Each structure stands twice: as structure tokens, then as C-alpha cells.
């Protein structure tokens, strides 16, 4: 890839063209003012759809053919089944069989279960992937083996890109645990229930053709209709649409590591001392062992104080559901269920509410929910002395994670990163992050097992926490402590070749990931 | 209005330009193929909205000013409060106070409570109304007193017009019984609960500026969010947002008239004999004394047969809610609550489901729900020997009713018009309807107190009902019987002046209404 690079607002050199389309460099938080109008799909007419509303076709292959599958198209899928998705692999097998070339796969996220797609990347069926590139696909791409350039987007950034027409989806394929023949679909019912289908919302609204695939066809009306059949072209019945057991990943258990537990406890103490845990507050903790522990500590504090949270954001899981059922939380606003308890709760409990990247995260809306959350707990692979953070690459430079909702959540009122000071004797707090995914101005507090750093921009918090017994330090002190223990980390050995762009929530390019030299 | 007229597919002379915009003559059911793309609002950015999501402004006037209210704008409101709306009148009082001129009012329907708006029509604040023109406004417009031309649209046609950009709304004002300061809103909670807000959905999605007005402000999140705050610019708190008691109209009681009861019974008998009432069937009966009675008769048949309906479409009311609660109906798919029982049921019962003109009626979607309904019961002011029907004008030519969902419902599988053969000694079944609102090819059965006519196009029904003891006649026979009793009706005395267009569900012009000569 030979490209013109310019320096963006966080000092990173980024291309002004990606995969043949012009790209806008990051201009600072809130600085880029979009112009123009959102993407407008072609006007449909009921005259072109079955009079009785029955859109069933006999197979996914037939539906793809009727949707006009052809060279160069952009095909989207959602990741509510996480590592239990079976449809994406099937789509590209069919495409290969049909001899279709140069597709763009535009998933809301990819998982290790998608490793088989490397075959289609290698044989020309797929040109490139725009979406998270973790696991085996990340490894493949990090070696420079993908023809096009990856584009990493947050969940909200993906909605923005579709809404604004940055990405035009030709065919969206929506794996649905329950659907009717009109195309109404949901994720809460059926033997493959995965909770919700919010990550497919934009796809259903803006894609040229929409295919719903289900293994639980019910008579009209499928209630609730998380996906509205009025957006759907074809419905396909299959034996199994996904493996819900594989939604659960290893990170949905409370940590047992003493260090991580200590970080969790420090985080909760900090929040309490800073006065953030009060009646009617809100929080988003997400999955991951440390986050889950923090949620538990929050619960203890709420019980002790006799208060409750107005709402918690999911990724929902057993622990959050228990707090909802105990009455510690009034509502869960959920974007993604992380375990079977989350799915059950969303099905049974009207206080467990289905959200979407549109409501929660889309930066090109008239506001979104992210800014309304009092306490946001997030992870990071690296944080630097300017509070910039990285979530997509490891310190060895390999692209191994997606962004998820991470960037979007940075707009919360108090953004806390509870992270170990080092991992495998490599500092997590460092001079300069390998990849900037979030600008430091949006990150308020770093909690490590060896100290807590408050962003100096948060003079209010600095003031409130004066005299606290908590180990408040500067970020510089944390970095130095990490380096004292681990030594100064070796920078990854990158080639010039850009393998992926990292987009900010407004569609601008905040950084790039380069090919790692062997 | 001096205009070029052309003859459309039902033989009516219609203009090719209305209010300065080009208009397409009706081309036949399903014949018009729309081209182009749907209306695309300008891209917004969270950077231009309050960081904490609080969009409250101090008054409706302040919100209208901040929304840029100015001459010639199109202002929309919804009619879920029916005759209890208080916001529309308030908007145009403010506009008058501000000296704004030539507005277009684009309500989802107007009611007698809007009579005060005649003042702004007369003093130049409002140029014209596009929406139903019943009651005093209909009378005013029928006399040729409105400057612009009215455009009557069905509920689905209104969604289509907004979606396709036929009407661009500058400011939508959404009266909401409950809302949060982010703009999430619903109609089911609060002292002014009106049930749902589906008629404001398109407005919220496509209007340039959206103002939510509420008298029940709740902490974020307002659950459910029937209107999504992500579409909303400003939120205003007022003392009272509507008068829910006035949702109930005189037509929401079962008829006591022996003739109407007879019509209702004939209709139910016909449906049973024709085999339309079977396990898992669906129906839409709507309000009006005869329709409500038909619903009751359906209930009796279902109990007797031990079957249930998969769903019924609302307008919901006490009778439909009772059938849901009794288990005779699995779901109510509701577009509009007609009484307080409907509101309560929608709030409490997850089987009573919120729909919108998008899901139910939009003809320019990938299908809609209307075609999936087995039995559709509708009214009419006139039906002619070609089964064409009229719902907007009386036989005296006056424009006194809106279209509502009537045109949209014609796409049901069996469309039945239970109507009296004459009203006030004026035949309802006639040679040629005053105004064609629905083409005869979509109307299947006419049930009168003196006989039932099946549309000859329905050879299947003609066959099934052969040998029935029901009084099956031809439509010609019904017309002749009406004329024998009442005499041949006098045609209304129209001038040439067109006071309103009547649009078909696809946005084409199916007929016009002319000024009545005194």
C-alpha cells in the first residue's frame, strides 16, 4: 500500500485514502463537523414483495443469489453469537462455490470461530475485512497477508459508518434465533437465543438487501421484533443459526487473581470516596474478571448505603442480572448479552432493556447514551503518560483485539481504566502507546495494583481526593514504577506497511496498525 | 388554483402540480414504481448536543425559536390525543405571536379541538394544512377558504410521504405523556397517557428539528422509548400535554341500532360461512359501533368453535382488550388506542404490542403488515357499483373526514365494508362515488342491512357462498334497491376549484375534492 500520510491531531501519521476511498485524519475530540446527509437506501415498494408477506426462500444460497451476490460486494454479519457464529463461514463458502470474488466482509466483530474464512481471504473470494480482527484473523492480517486494508471501528463507529454511507452494505445476513416469514426477528426466543440483535440494526436499516436466517420460524407476528421485517428481503430457515453456549467466553467469571481483586477493590473505593456512588447513579462495567469484581464491590457499597443505581449498561451477565433482580439496579440497558443468564433476563424481565449502537453509541446522532453514564469501567492493553490508551494491539505490535464499544464509552462522565501495571513483565503504563485508540483527554482515572493516577485535567477529582488514603500517584510515577520492575520495554518492530486503520467514533482516522516484521 | 389536469387510472381528473410541487396521477394498484432514494436527514454530531444529554429548554416558544421557526416552514404534530390535543393550537398561537407567516401544518390528523387554528389560517400564519380535514377545518376548507391545497393521505401514505421526501418536515413537535430530558418518550405512562406515539415516528426520524413536549418528565431512561431521544433536539416541560379523556369519541360504543346490529351479525355470519374464521386467523375491526359489534360476534364464534385468533389489529378499545385478556386473541398489534382500556392494556400487557405506520402501513417498504390480515372491516361514506369507495366526503360533497389507515387496510386478504344501504334517505351504494379513496379491485364484500354483495373478482368467495342462505345480491341490485327507497340521489354542486388532493398509498393522486357551491 503506497499512500500519502498526514499527521493527525494526536500526532499519528495516517493515510488520506484507504481501500480506494478518501479518509479524514482525526481532528480532535468533537472537532470534526460532518457535512452532508445520511445514507439513503433506494425507495422500495410493497408491489415488489409477496402480497401475503411470506418472504421464505429455500436456502441461504438461494437467498444470496436472489440478493444478487456478485464480485466486489460488501457483505455484513453480526456477532451476537460471539464465538458461536456459524453463518459467516457458511456465507463465504457459498460465495466461493459460486465463484464470486473480491468481497468485503463487514462483520460487527470477528471471533476465533471465523478462522476458516482465512481460506477465502487467501483464494480471492474475500478482498478484505472491515471489522475487529482479533484471534487468528488478527494474526493473519498482522503478517500483512490480507489484500486490502482493515478498518477497525467501534460499535458506535460502525453504526456511524453505515448511517453516513462511509460503508455501503450490499447484502446484510442476519442470524436470528427467532423470526417469522415476514422477516421480523429477535434474539431472545428459540433454542439458539442470543439475547438481542442490536448489532444488526444498522445493517437492517441501510443495507441494499437484507436476509434473515433463522432456526426457529414462528407464525407472524414474531414478538418482539428487534429487527423489523419491513426492512427484510428474504427469510431462510436453517437447522442451526448459532451456538449460544459459545457466547460465553473465559472472561465472564469474577477474577480470582489477588492482584486483579486488589485493583477491583481500589476502583470501588475510589468511586465511593470520590462520591460517584450515590442514589440514582449509573455505571457500565462490562465483562472481564476485574470488571465483574468491581460490579460486585459496587453492589456491596449500594447495599451498605441503602441506595440503588438508576441503570447499568450491559454487556449483561449473571452478576449484573442478580443485581437487577435484587433491586440494586432499576434498569439494565443492554447492548450485548454475555451469558445465558443475560439472555434469560432480557427475555423475562421488562426492566432488562434492549439497546442498539444507535441509541447507545452513534456519535453522529442527536446525542447518544454514552455521555449519560456516571462511571465507566474499561480495559486497555496499554496506557501512556498522556492517558492515551490502546485496546487493539499488544505491546508486540500484533493486532489481536477489536475496539468494541470501548471508544464510545470514553464519553462517560468518569472513565476509569483498572489495569495491571504490567503483564508478563511488560509495562502496561508506558511512554507512548503502540496504537492510540482513545485520546487521553477522555480518560479520567487509571487504577493499578500499585497506585491510582487521576488525569490532571480532572481538577475536580484531584481536589476531592486530596487527603485520601488511597495510593494516588501521577501517571509518570506509575510508568516509572513499571519500568523499575520490568525495565524499559522494547518497541515492536514494524514495517512501513499499513495493515489496518483505526477509526475514531466520528469516522476519522486516529491511528494505523502496521505489519509486524518477523 | 389554475392547474393542468390529467385523467388518472380510475378516470378522475387530477392536477400534475399541487402547492407548487409536481404530482403523479394514480396509475393503478401496484403500478407506480418509485425511483430514487428515501429522504436523508443531515448528519448530526454529538458534538453539537449537550454532553450530559440534557436537552431541556424552558418553554415551547424557546424551543421553536431555537429550532429556527421561520416563514414557510412545515410543522408537524401527531394525533394520538385525538380530540384532546392541546399542543397544535399552542404552536400556531406562538407562531402568530412571533409574526411567522405561511407555515404548513402537517398533522397526522386534525380534530374539532383544532378549530381555533382557523384564526391562523385566516391571518396568514398558516398557508395550508396537509392532513385530514374533518370537522370545522373540513367545513372551512370545503368553502374554499384555505390558501393552499389540502393533501389527504392515509396513515401509511403520510409515512411514505415523509420517508420519500415528498414532505420535508422542518420542525416536528411531539406531545409525549412521558419523556426524559434526553428526549426518549412514550405514550403509556403519566397522567396524560395516550397509549403510543407511532404516528410521530416518521416525524422523529426524518424531521430536521424535533421537539418533545411532556408533562411527565422522568429521570433517564424513559422506558419504553417509543420515540428515541437520539432523534430529538429539544425537550420542553409543560403543565398538560393532552387530555386523554378526549381520546374517546362517540364511536367507541357497541351499536344499539337494530339495523347496524343486523349488519354486524350478517358480516360475522358471512365470515363464518366463508371459512374465514379459523384457528390462527387475524382481523382488524377498528372503532365505530358496527365494527365493535362485529368484534363481539367474532368472539362468540371463536368461543363456540374453541379457536383463537393469532392477532387482531387495533385501534384498540375495551372490547378488543377483553378478548385479549380472555385469550381469544394472542396479540393485539396496535397503532392507536381508542380508549383508556386500550392504554392500560398496552402499558400492562406485553401481548398488546406497539406498532407504527412504518410496520403496518408504509407502502414504500419491503412489505408491510396490512397484507397479512385475513379479515378487514372498514367503513365508507359511499360505495359505487364498481366497488370503489369514498371515506372523505359526504354525498353533499363536503370534506368532513380523514382517510386514517383506511386505504392501507384495503390490502388485507378479505376487505369487508359493512355499511347501511342509505343514510338520512341518501343512498350509500351509488352509481359513482363523489370521491374515490379506494379502487374497487381491493374491496371484496359489501354488507348492508338489505343484502351482501361480493366483488365478482372474488370468484373464490362467489363459489364458496353459492347456496348460502345469506342475502347475497349483486352490487347493482343493492344500488337499485337504495334508489327505489330513496330516489336517485342529487349530485353535489361543485365549482372547479380544487380544495384538496386525495393521495393513494404510493403518493400518487387518486382523486381531488372541489369547492362546494353554496
Contacts between the chains, C-beta under 8 A, distances in Angstrom:
chain1	res1	chain2	res2	distance
A	30	B	45	7.7
A	30	B	46	7.6
A	30	B	47	3.7
A	31	B	47	7.7
A	32	B	45	7.8
A	32	B	47	8.0
A	33	B	45	6.4
A	33	B	47	7.1
A	34	B	43	4.2
A	34	B	44	8.0
A	34	B	45	5.7
A	35	B	43	7.1
A	36	B	42	7.3
A	36	B	43	5.9
A	37	B	40	3.8
A	37	B	41	6.5
A	37	B	42	5.5
A	37	B	43	6.5
A	38	B	40	4.9
A	38	B	41	5.9
A	38	B	42	7.7
A	38	B	43	5.6
A	39	B	40	6.8
A	40	B	37	3.8
A	40	B	38	4.9
A	40	B	39	6.8
A	40	B	40	3.8
A	41	B	37	6.5
A	41	B	38	5.9
A	42	B	36	7.3
A	42	B	37	5.5
A	42	B	38	7.7
A	43	B	34	4.2
A	43	B	35	7.1
A	43	B	36	5.9
A	43	B	37	6.5
A	43	B	38	5.6
A	43	B	163	7.7
A	43	B	164	5.7
A	43	B	364	5.2
A	44	B	34	8.0
A	44	B	364	5.9
A	44	B	365	5.7
A	44	B	366	4.9
A	45	B	30	7.7
A	45	B	32	7.8
A	45	B	33	6.3
A	45	B	34	5.7
A	45	B	363	6.7
A	45	B	364	5.7
A	45	B	506	6.9
A	46	B	30	7.7
A	46	B	363	4.9
A	46	B	364	7.5
A	46	B	365	6.7
A	46	B	366	7.9
A	46	B	367	5.6
A	46	B	368	5.9
A	46	B	371	7.2
A	46	B	411	7.4
A	47	B	30	3.8
A	47	B	31	7.7
A	47	B	32	8.0
A	47	B	33	7.1
A	47	B	363	8.0
A	47	B	506	7.9
A	49	B	366	5.6
A	49	B	367	4.0
A	50	B	367	7.0
A	51	B	371	5.2
A	51	B	411	7.6
A	52	B	371	6.1
A	52	B	372	6.6
A	52	B	413	7.5
A	53	B	367	5.4
A	53	B	369	7.4
A	53	B	371	5.5
A	53	B	372	4.5
A	55	B	367	7.1
A	163	B	43	7.7
A	164	B	43	5.7
A	182	B	367	6.3
A	182	B	369	7.7
A	182	B	372	6.8
A	183	B	366	7.5
A	183	B	367	7.8
A	210	B	366	7.6
A	219	B	280	6.6
A	219	B	310	5.9
A	220	B	310	7.4
A	220	B	311	7.7
A	220	B	372	5.7
A	221	B	310	7.9
A	221	B	311	6.0
A	221	B	331	6.1
A	221	B	333	6.2
A	221	B	353	7.3
A	221	B	369	7.7
A	223	B	331	6.2
A	223	B	350	7.9
A	223	B	351	7.7
A	223	B	353	5.8
A	224	B	353	7.7
A	225	B	359	7.5
A	228	B	358	7.4
A	228	B	359	6.0
A	229	B	359	7.8
A	229	B	366	7.6
A	229	B	367	6.8
A	230	B	358	6.1
A	230	B	359	5.7
A	230	B	362	6.7
A	230	B	365	4.1
A	230	B	366	5.8
A	230	B	367	6.4
A	230	B	368	6.0
A	231	B	365	7.5
A	231	B	366	6.1
A	232	B	366	6.0
A	233	B	366	5.9
A	280	B	219	6.5
A	310	B	219	5.8
A	310	B	220	7.3
A	310	B	221	7.8
A	311	B	220	7.7
A	311	B	221	6.0
A	331	B	221	6.1
A	331	B	223	6.1
A	333	B	221	6.2
A	350	B	223	7.9
A	350	B	350	7.1
A	351	B	223	7.7
A	353	B	221	7.3
A	353	B	223	5.8
A	353	B	224	7.6
A	358	B	228	7.4
A	358	B	230	6.1
A	359	B	225	7.5
A	359	B	228	6.0
A	359	B	229	7.8
A	359	B	230	5.6
A	362	B	230	6.7
A	363	B	45	6.6
A	363	B	46	4.9
A	363	B	47	7.9
A	364	B	43	5.2
A	364	B	44	5.8
A	364	B	45	5.7
A	364	B	46	7.5
A	365	B	44	5.7
A	365	B	46	6.7
A	365	B	230	4.2
A	365	B	231	7.5
A	366	B	44	4.9
A	366	B	46	8.0
A	366	B	49	5.6
A	366	B	183	7.5
A	366	B	210	7.5
A	366	B	229	7.6
A	366	B	230	5.8
A	366	B	231	6.1
A	366	B	232	6.0
A	366	B	233	5.8
A	367	B	46	5.6
A	367	B	49	4.0
A	367	B	50	7.0
A	367	B	53	5.4
A	367	B	55	7.1
A	367	B	182	6.3
A	367	B	183	7.8
A	367	B	229	6.7
A	367	B	230	6.4
A	368	B	46	5.9
A	368	B	230	6.0
A	369	B	53	7.4
A	369	B	182	7.7
A	369	B	221	7.8
A	371	B	46	7.2
A	371	B	51	5.2
A	371	B	52	6.1
A	371	B	53	5.5
A	372	B	52	6.6
A	372	B	53	4.4
A	372	B	182	6.8
A	372	B	220	5.6
A	411	B	46	7.4
A	411	B	51	7.6
A	413	B	52	7.5
A	506	B	45	6.9
A	506	B	47	7.9
